[in-house]
């Protein structure tokens, strides 16, 4: 295993990322008004790979665009496919603009989407919603 020097000059071991062989998993897409976060997990819910629009390099209002969601989903799918992922069940949550684009880019990256479920929480007249923007 490779060794590296720490701040004091002592040799330490470098931990290599383990490659898991997981062929079936779940893709959780959280699409808010400001960002899109994609997490790919195994069937038990342990996160294998995750990316967000901000992590891919978008800042500010560009994080909320469908293109940013597409880039985040592609990067997350590639990271998951390195662990042997082939099939995913997609769970979408939130009202953002990157929902459908993220699903399409997961398919385009090479993952087979087996099912799509909308898990957006719907209030039964709970909290008062934010006021409408007047532009």
C-alpha angles and dihedrals in degrees: 000000000000121000129211135188120249125208094283094048097252118138115251131182119252113225114226120214110256116236109226121201102222115149101178125046148138131266115209113197115193108189115184130171090263107034146005121228122191120193122182115201139176118251091272092056100255109145114244100172136357136181136173133197090251092050091053091057109272120128135192119348093353089072090071095057124107090238091059090051089050093053092047092050093049092051092047092048092052091050091050094047089057086065092052099264116160108155130041137181109216124222115189123197131177141032100265130130097245100067103102094032092057092051092049093049091050087057093044091052090060106266117130110229108215099179141357122213128181109221097174108148110241116201121227089218094305124142121011110258124239116274118262118262117248109206 
